[in-house]
Amino acid sequence: MPPEPFGMFAAFGAMAIVMFLVMIAVDAVFLWLGARFAKIEDATFGKAFIATLGGLIISAILGSIIPIIGGILGLAAYLWIVKTVFNTDWGKAVIAWLFAIVIAIVLMVIIGIIVGISVMAAP
């Protein structure tokens, strides 16, 4: 018996929500590590998760409403959210954000090298 179409849509919707939350959690880990590197006091994963979720939502809204400069305004809003959630200054917020980006890039390169080597080694 084939699956019911609405059941498949519900399954895909649930899977999309789970993947969205996983993406936010992974980004929050990077931001949390960046906040610890920036010496932000009381930096927790929960605060990083809230800052990442809020920053993503605000950046997406600003980017879609104001297409030309929405990206810049979204970045400024994201940094303001990091500053506010972690209760820190602008300098530490920028350092935490930059370090989170560096960690993500380094991890992607390492994973790319590992996957690339394993793909090249396959017969």
GUBA-101646 format. One record per atom (N, C-alpha, C): residue number from 1; x, y, z; atom name. Coordinates in steps of 0.02 Angstrom, whole numbers, padded with zeros to 5 digits. Each point is the difference from the previous one (the first is absolute). Example, Ala and Ser with C-alpha at 12.3 -4.5 7.8 and 13.67 -1.06 7.14 Angstrom:
BEGIN
ATOM   k      X      Y      Z  a
ATOM   1  00660 -00284  00390  N
ATOM   1 -00045  00059  00000 CA
ATOM   1  00045  00060  00000  C
ATOM   2 -00018  00053 -00036  N
ATOM   2  00042  00059  00003 CA
ATOM   2 -00039  00055  00037  C
end
This chain:
BEGIN
ATOM   k      X      Y      Z  a
ATOM   1  00042 -00059  00000  N
ATOM   1 -00042  00059  00000 CA
ATOM   1  00045  00062  00000  C
ATOM   2 -00009  00046 -00048  N
ATOM   2  00043  00059 -00004 CA
ATOM   2 -00014  00047  00059  C
ATOM   3  00050  00039  00018  N
ATOM   3 -00010  00046  00056 CA
ATOM   3 -00050  00055 -00017  C
ATOM   4 -00034  00023  00050  N
ATOM   4 -00049  00053 -00009 CA
ATOM   4  00037  00065 -00016  C
ATOM   5 -00022  00040 -00050  N
ATOM   5  00036  00061 -00019 CA
ATOM   5  00008  00050  00057  C
ATOM   6 -00054  00008  00039  N
ATOM   6  00005  00049  00055 CA
ATOM   6  00048 -00024  00054  C
ATOM   7  00004 -00065  00009  N
ATOM   7  00048 -00027  00048 CA
ATOM   7  00072  00013 -00021  C
ATOM   8  00012 -00004 -00066  N
ATOM   8  00067  00015 -00025 CA
ATOM   8  00017  00073  00009  C
ATOM   9 -00049  00045 -00014  N
ATOM   9  00012  00071  00011 CA
ATOM   9  00015  00015  00073  C
ATOM  10 -00037 -00033  00045  N
ATOM  10  00012  00010  00071 CA
ATOM  10  00069 -00025  00020  C
ATOM  11  00020 -00056 -00029  N
ATOM  11  00066 -00027  00015 CA
ATOM  11  00055  00046 -00025  C
ATOM  12 -00008  00027 -00060  N
ATOM  12  00050  00046 -00027 CA
ATOM  12  00001  00065  00041  C
ATOM  13 -00058  00023  00022  N
ATOM  13 -00003  00060  00041 CA
ATOM  13  00034 -00010  00067  C
ATOM  14 -00012 -00057  00031  N
ATOM  14  00032 -00016  00063 CA
ATOM  14  00076 -00006 -00009  C
ATOM  15  00020 -00031 -00055  N
ATOM  15  00072 -00007 -00014 CA
ATOM  15  00032  00068 -00011  C
ATOM  16 -00035  00045 -00034  N
ATOM  16  00027  00068 -00011 CA
ATOM  16  00008  00037  00066  C
ATOM  17 -00048 -00007  00045  N
ATOM  17  00005  00033  00065 CA
ATOM  17  00059 -00028  00040  C
ATOM  18  00008 -00066 -00001  N
ATOM  18  00056 -00031  00036 CA
ATOM  18  00066  00023 -00029  C
ATOM  19  00006  00001 -00066  N
ATOM  19  00062  00022 -00032 CA
ATOM  19  00015  00073  00015  C
ATOM  20 -00052  00042  00002  N
ATOM  20  00008  00071  00018 CA
ATOM  20  00028  00006  00071  C
ATOM  21 -00028 -00038  00046  N
ATOM  21  00024  00003  00070 CA
ATOM  21  00071 -00027  00006  C
ATOM  22  00017 -00051 -00038  N
ATOM  22  00068 -00027  00001 CA
ATOM  22  00048  00052 -00028  C
ATOM  23 -00020  00034 -00054  N
ATOM  23  00043  00052 -00029 CA
ATOM  23  00012  00056  00051  C
ATOM  24 -00053  00021  00034  N
ATOM  24  00007  00052  00050 CA
ATOM  24  00045 -00023  00057  C
ATOM  25 -00007 -00063  00021  N
ATOM  25  00041 -00026  00054 CA
ATOM  25  00074 -00002 -00019  C
ATOM  26  00015 -00020 -00061  N
ATOM  26  00069 -00003 -00022 CA
ATOM  26  00030  00071 -00003  C
ATOM  27 -00038  00047 -00028  N
ATOM  27  00023  00069 -00001 CA
ATOM  27  00008  00028  00070  C
ATOM  28 -00044 -00021  00046  N
ATOM  28  00004  00023  00069 CA
ATOM  28  00063 -00025  00034  C
ATOM  29  00021 -00061 -00017  N
ATOM  29  00063 -00026  00028 CA
ATOM  29  00058  00044 -00022  C
ATOM  30  00001  00018 -00064  N
ATOM  30  00054  00044 -00024 CA
ATOM  30 -00002  00067  00035  C
ATOM  31 -00059  00029  00008  N
ATOM  31 -00006  00065  00034 CA
ATOM  31  00020 -00006  00073  C
ATOM  32 -00019 -00054  00032  N
ATOM  32  00017 -00011  00070 CA
ATOM  32  00076 -00004  00007  C
ATOM  33  00033 -00037 -00045  N
ATOM  33  00074 -00004  00003 CA
ATOM  33  00031  00068 -00014  C
ATOM  34 -00029  00038 -00047  N
ATOM  34  00024  00067 -00014 CA
ATOM  34 -00008  00046  00060  C
ATOM  35 -00056 -00006  00036  N
ATOM  35 -00011  00040  00060 CA
ATOM  35  00050 -00018  00054  C
ATOM  36  00015 -00063  00006  N
ATOM  36  00050 -00020  00050 CA
ATOM  36  00069  00026 -00019  C
ATOM  37  00015 -00001 -00065  N
ATOM  37  00064  00027 -00023 CA
ATOM  37  00005  00075  00012  C
ATOM  38 -00057  00035 -00008  N
ATOM  38 -00002  00072  00010 CA
ATOM  38 -00002  00019  00074  C
ATOM  39  00003 -00050  00044  N
ATOM  39 -00001  00011  00072 CA
ATOM  39 -00064  00034  00024  C
ATOM  40 -00056 -00020 -00029  N
ATOM  40 -00065  00027  00022 CA
ATOM  40 -00020 -00040  00062  C
ATOM  41 -00013  00036  00054  N
ATOM  41 -00019 -00032  00063 CA
ATOM  41 -00069 -00031 -00007  C
ATOM  42 -00010 -00056  00032  N
ATOM  42 -00064 -00035  00002 CA
ATOM  42 -00025 -00017 -00070  C
ATOM  43  00044 -00022 -00044  N
ATOM  43 -00019 -00022 -00067 CA
ATOM  43 -00023 -00073  00004  C
ATOM  44 -00064 -00011 -00014  N
ATOM  44 -00028 -00067  00002 CA
ATOM  44 -00025 -00020 -00069  C
ATOM  45 -00011 -00065 -00008  N
ATOM  45 -00026 -00025 -00063 CA
ATOM  45 -00071  00026 -00011  C
ATOM  46 -00039  00004  00053  N
ATOM  46 -00069  00025 -00006 CA
ATOM  46 -00002  00071 -00026  C
ATOM  47  00044  00043  00025  N
ATOM  47  00003  00069 -00025 CA
ATOM  47  00022  00001 -00073  C
ATOM  48  00048 -00043 -00016  N
ATOM  48  00023 -00003 -00070 CA
ATOM  48 -00056 -00024 -00046  C
ATOM  49 -00040 -00048  00023  N
ATOM  49 -00056 -00025 -00040 CA
ATOM  49 -00051  00056 -00011  C
ATOM  50 -00017  00037  00052  N
ATOM  50 -00048  00055 -00006 CA
ATOM  50  00027  00054 -00047  C
ATOM  51  00064  00017  00008  N
ATOM  51  00029  00052 -00043 CA
ATOM  51  00002 -00023 -00072  C
ATOM  52  00017 -00062 -00012  N
ATOM  52  00002 -00026 -00068 CA
ATOM  52 -00069 -00001 -00032  C
ATOM  53 -00049 -00024  00037  N
ATOM  53 -00068 -00003 -00026 CA
ATOM  53 -00027  00070 -00013  C
ATOM  54  00008  00045  00048  N
ATOM  54 -00023  00069 -00010 CA
ATOM  54  00036  00035 -00057  C
ATOM  55  00066 -00010 -00004  N
ATOM  55  00038  00031 -00053 CA
ATOM  55 -00020 -00025 -00069  C
ATOM  56 -00013 -00065 -00005  N
ATOM  56 -00021 -00029 -00064 CA
ATOM  56 -00067  00028 -00021  C
ATOM  57 -00047  00003  00046  N
ATOM  57 -00067  00025 -00017 CA
ATOM  57  00002  00073 -00020  C
ATOM  58  00034  00042  00040  N
ATOM  58  00003  00072 -00015 CA
ATOM  58  00038  00011 -00066  C
ATOM  59  00055 -00035 -00011  N
ATOM  59  00038  00008 -00062 CA
ATOM  59 -00041 -00020 -00060  C
ATOM  60 -00038 -00054  00006  N
ATOM  60 -00042 -00022 -00056 CA
ATOM  60 -00055  00050 -00015  C
ATOM  61 -00030  00027  00052  N
ATOM  61 -00053  00050 -00010 CA
ATOM  61  00027  00062 -00033  C
ATOM  62  00055  00027  00027  N
ATOM  62  00029  00061 -00028 CA
ATOM  62  00025 -00011 -00071  C
ATOM  63  00030 -00058 -00012  N
ATOM  63  00026 -00015 -00067 CA
ATOM  63 -00055 -00006 -00052  C
ATOM  64 -00059 -00023  00021  N
ATOM  64 -00054 -00008 -00048 CA
ATOM  64 -00040  00065 -00009  C
ATOM  65 -00004  00041  00051  N
ATOM  65 -00038  00063 -00005 CA
ATOM  65  00040  00053 -00038  C
ATOM  66  00064  00005  00016  N
ATOM  66  00043  00051 -00031 CA
ATOM  66  00054 -00036 -00039  C
ATOM  67 -00011 -00014 -00064  N
ATOM  67  00047 -00043 -00037 CA
ATOM  67  00070  00028 -00009  C
ATOM  68  00007  00065 -00009  N
ATOM  68  00066  00026 -00017 CA
ATOM  68  00046  00003  00061  C
ATOM  69 -00023  00032  00054  N
ATOM  69  00043  00007  00059 CA
ATOM  69 -00025 -00044  00058  C
ATOM  70 -00045 -00046 -00014  N
ATOM  70 -00027 -00043  00052 CA
ATOM  70  00052 -00045  00031  C
ATOM  71  00049 -00022 -00040  N
ATOM  71  00053 -00042  00027 CA
ATOM  71  00042  00035  00051  C
ATOM  72  00017  00063 -00014  N
ATOM  72  00040  00039  00046 CA
ATOM  72 -00040  00015  00064  C
ATOM  73 -00063  00019 -00009  N
ATOM  73 -00042  00012  00058 CA
ATOM  73 -00012 -00064  00040  C
ATOM  74 -00006 -00056 -00035  N
ATOM  74 -00008 -00065  00034 CA
ATOM  74  00061 -00018  00041  C
ATOM  75  00059  00013 -00028  N
ATOM  75  00062 -00012  00037 CA
ATOM  75  00004  00044  00063  C
ATOM  76 -00017  00063 -00008  N
ATOM  76  00001  00046  00057 CA
ATOM  76 -00051 -00023  00053  C
ATOM  77 -00059 -00022 -00023  N
ATOM  77 -00051 -00024  00047 CA
ATOM  77  00023 -00063  00035  C
ATOM  78  00033 -00045 -00037  N
ATOM  78  00025 -00062  00029 CA
ATOM  78  00053  00015  00054  C
ATOM  79  00045  00046 -00016  N
ATOM  79  00051  00018  00050 CA
ATOM  79 -00032  00034  00061  C
ATOM  80 -00052  00041 -00011  N
ATOM  80 -00035  00031  00056 CA
ATOM  80 -00033 -00054  00043  C
ATOM  81 -00029 -00051 -00031  N
ATOM  81 -00031 -00054  00038 CA
ATOM  81  00052 -00038  00041  C
ATOM  82  00058 -00014 -00030  N
ATOM  82  00054 -00033  00036 CA
ATOM  82  00021  00043  00059  C
ATOM  83  00008  00065 -00012  N
ATOM  83  00020  00046  00053 CA
ATOM  83 -00051  00001  00057  C
ATOM  84 -00064  00001 -00018  N
ATOM  84 -00054  00004  00049 CA
ATOM  84 -00008 -00065  00039  C
ATOM  85 -00001 -00056 -00035  N
ATOM  85 -00011 -00065  00033 CA
ATOM  85  00058 -00017  00047  C
ATOM  86  00061  00013 -00022  N
ATOM  86  00057 -00016  00042 CA
ATOM  86  00017  00057  00049  C
ATOM  87 -00036  00056 -00004  N
ATOM  87  00010  00057  00045 CA
ATOM  87  00074  00022  00000  C
ATOM  88  00024  00016 -00059  N
ATOM  88  00070  00018 -00008 CA
ATOM  88  00006  00063 -00043  C
ATOM  89  00061  00019 -00017  N
ATOM  89  00009  00059 -00041 CA
ATOM  89  00006 -00020 -00074  C
ATOM  90  00002  00051 -00044  N
ATOM  90  00001 -00012 -00071 CA
ATOM  90  00064 -00037 -00021  C
ATOM  91  00056  00017  00030  N
ATOM  91  00064 -00032 -00019 CA
ATOM  91 -00001 -00075  00012  C
ATOM  92 -00023 -00020  00059  N
ATOM  92 -00002 -00071  00015 CA
ATOM  92 -00053 -00036 -00042  C
ATOM  93 -00054  00034 -00016  N
ATOM  93 -00051 -00031 -00043 CA
ATOM  93  00029 -00013 -00070  C
ATOM  94  00037  00048 -00027  N
ATOM  94  00030 -00008 -00066 CA
ATOM  94  00053 -00055  00002  C
ATOM  95  00040 -00002  00053  N
ATOM  95  00052 -00053  00006 CA
ATOM  95 -00033 -00068  00004  C
ATOM  96 -00053 -00007  00039  N
ATOM  96 -00035 -00064  00006 CA
ATOM  96 -00028 -00021 -00068  C
ATOM  97 -00030  00047 -00036  N
ATOM  97 -00029 -00015 -00066 CA
ATOM  97  00054 -00020 -00049  C
ATOM  98  00055  00038 -00002  N
ATOM  98  00055 -00017 -00047 CA
ATOM  98  00031 -00067  00017  C
ATOM  99  00009 -00014  00064  N
ATOM  99  00031 -00063  00019 CA
ATOM  99 -00047 -00058 -00017  C
ATOM 100 -00066  00010  00007  N
ATOM 100 -00048 -00052 -00019 CA
ATOM 100  00005 -00015 -00075  C
ATOM 101  00010  00052 -00041  N
ATOM 101  00007 -00010 -00072 CA
ATOM 101  00065 -00038 -00015  C
ATOM 102  00054  00019  00033  N
ATOM 102  00064 -00033 -00012 CA
ATOM 102 -00004 -00074  00020  C
ATOM 103 -00031 -00015  00056  N
ATOM 103 -00007 -00070  00022 CA
ATOM 103 -00040 -00039 -00053  C
ATOM 104 -00055  00029 -00025  N
ATOM 104 -00041 -00034 -00049 CA
ATOM 104  00039 -00013 -00064  C
ATOM 105  00039  00049 -00023  N
ATOM 105  00039 -00008 -00061 CA
ATOM 105  00053 -00054  00008  C
ATOM 106  00036  00003  00056  N
ATOM 106  00052 -00050  00013 CA
ATOM 106 -00030 -00070  00002  C
ATOM 107 -00056 -00007  00034  N
ATOM 107 -00033 -00066  00004 CA
ATOM 107 -00022 -00023 -00069  C
ATOM 108 -00028  00045 -00041  N
ATOM 108 -00020 -00020 -00068 CA
ATOM 108  00059 -00022 -00042  C
ATOM 109  00056  00034  00007  N
ATOM 109  00060 -00019 -00038 CA
ATOM 109  00025 -00068  00023  C
ATOM 110  00001 -00012  00065  N
ATOM 110  00023 -00065  00026 CA
ATOM 110 -00046 -00055 -00025  C
ATOM 111 -00065  00010  00005  N
ATOM 111 -00047 -00051 -00024 CA
ATOM 111  00007 -00010 -00075  C
ATOM 112  00009  00055 -00037  N
ATOM 112  00010 -00005 -00072 CA
ATOM 112  00063 -00040 -00017  C
ATOM 113  00053  00011  00037  N
ATOM 113  00062 -00038 -00012 CA
ATOM 113 -00010 -00074  00014  C
ATOM 114 -00033 -00014  00057  N
ATOM 114 -00012 -00070  00018 CA
ATOM 114 -00044 -00035 -00051  C
ATOM 115 -00054  00033 -00020  N
ATOM 115 -00046 -00029 -00049 CA
ATOM 115  00035 -00005 -00068  C
ATOM 116  00038  00052 -00019  N
ATOM 116  00035 -00002 -00063 CA
ATOM 116  00051 -00056 -00004  C
ATOM 117  00037 -00010  00053  N
ATOM 117  00050 -00053  00001 CA
ATOM 117 -00034 -00068 -00003  C
ATOM 118 -00055 -00008  00037  N
ATOM 118 -00034 -00065  00000 CA
ATOM 118 -00033 -00013 -00068  C
ATOM 119 -00025  00051 -00034  N
ATOM 119 -00030 -00009 -00066 CA
ATOM 119  00055 -00017 -00051  C
ATOM 120  00058  00032  00006  N
ATOM 120  00054 -00014 -00047 CA
ATOM 120  00029 -00070  00011  C
ATOM 121 -00004 -00024  00061  N
ATOM 121  00028 -00066  00015 CA
ATOM 121 -00047 -00056 -00022  C
ATOM 122 -00062  00016 -00013  N
ATOM 122 -00047 -00053 -00021 CA
ATOM 122  00017 -00023 -00071  C
ATOM 123 -00005 -00066 -00012  N
ATOM 123  00017 -00026 -00066 CA
ATOM 123 -00049  00019 -00053  C
end
